[in-house]
Amino acid sequence: MRGRYRLPMTSPEPEPLPGTDTTRALRPRVTCRRCHRPLHDPESRMLRLGPECRDPAERVARFEVEQETLPGV
């Protein structure tokens, strides 16, 4: 004889109420490459360096190389 009560099949997850879904609102955690502190400023997040760890002299190193001019230019 089979049981009288059946367990319900797994029900789908209920949908969150409008305006309460926080999965899209959370930004990924971005940390500084040097000190590993969390970054909040958009520029710091893009560079992955905090303002204290960013040195203006280190941004772009330029190397001047003497070259001959191209023919026809």
Secondary structure, 3 states (H helix, E strand, C coil): CCCCCCCCCCCCCCCCCCCCCCCCCCCCCCECCCCCCECCCHHHHHHCCCCCCCCHHHCCCCCCCCCCCCCCC
